[in-house]
Amino acid sequence: MSDSVRKMINIVISLLAAIIAWTFVVYNDDPMTEVTYKDVPIIFEGEAALINGDLGISEVSATTVDVRLRQMRIHTGEITADSIKIVADVSNAVEGENGISLQISGPENTQVIDASKRAISVFAEKADSVEKDIIIEYEEGNAGIEPVTTSVTSRTATVLGAESEIKRVYKVAAQLKNGDTTDRARNITTTLKAFDRDGDEISHLIIYPGEINYYAYTGITKEVPLKIVTDEPDDDYERTWRAPETIVIKGSAEKIQDVDSVSTTEIKISEMYETGDVELEYDLPDGVYLANESKGKVLRIKVALKETEEETEDGTDSET
């Protein structure tokens, strides 16, 4: 063995010995360390009890806290922000501003040394509720596809919370990730969430039911012409109406490929004597469904008494 090789081996052995010695000293003579975990989320408990008292949370001063833990060095790689629990119990809040102490705890064999907040302000106001149809959709909208669902345990949800927050509720949705469905139906359970018109989730609401179960598969969407079917009135009223010219349907590729148009069920405009809106219902083929974006479409009808020949001659009802 040459001197250079022998020298290199000695260097490697010396380095290994130094690392082992350092590790022994750190983990035995000084086994503890302090680590700060950023943006640990606050868990709000007691919101259902607050709603039962006819109050809801409208605003909070903070939703996350930075926490510093004293812990064993050997466990540093195993502990994350998710390992820390921060609880704000709002069950005894009153109307107006409340100071709520935070209960902060770390994993076993750790100690909470410091936290950026030990208490927060919680604002409560009178509660209200609203009922919404449940939309089952992908988290990220995908052009051309949409989940098709059957055997849904509930199609509507009741949302309870502070009056100001209830006014913001635009929709209640069960959101799926894009890869949660395939072309074969599978059973899925999804937690319900409430969103505002901008698509932002609204916190501090109670939703009943909290989750729904259903079967879902990936459906193909297609825009087709809409045929409005009405009866033919024969009375003293003049009726004019406007309605969408197209709708979007969904289903398996096999089911919708031959669908060139969709008709409404017959709308009895002869029974309408006031101006207003009529929600459309459709005559859809088996296995074809209405896409979410086309739900809630209406026919807008204007109703007025017909002018008689006598009224026309003497100028009655004419513009001045």
Sequence and secondary structure as in RCSB ss.txt:
>XXXX:A:sequence
MSDSVRKMINIVISLLAAIIAWTFVVYNDDPMTEVTYKDVPIIFEGEAALINGDLGISEVSATTVDVRLRQMRIH
TGEITADSIKIVADVSNAVEGENGISLQISGPENTQVIDASKRAISVFAEKADSVEKDIIIEYEEGNAGIEPVTT
SVTSRTATVLGAESEIKRVYKVAAQLKNGDTTDRARNITTTLKAFDRDGDEISHLIIYPGEINYYAYTGITKEVP
LKIVTDEPDDDYERTWRAPETIVIKGSAEKIQDVDSVSTTEIKISEMYETGDVELEYDLPDGVYLANESKGKVLR
IKVALKETEEETEDGTDSET
>XXXX:A:secstr
  HHHHHHHHHHHHHHHHHHHHHHIIIIIS EEEEEEEEEEEEEE HHHHHHTTEEEEEES SEEEEEEEEEGGG
GGG  GGG EEEEE TT  SEEEEEEEEEE STT EEEEES SEEEEEEEEEEEEEEEEEEEESS  TTEEEEEE
S S SEEEEEEEHHHHTT  EEEEEE GGG  SS EEEEEEEEEE TTS B  S EEESSEEEEEEEEEEEEEEE
EE  B    SSEEEEEE  SEEEEEE HHHHTT   EEE  B GGG  S EEEE  EE  TT EE GGGTT EEE
EEEEE   HHHHHTTTT   
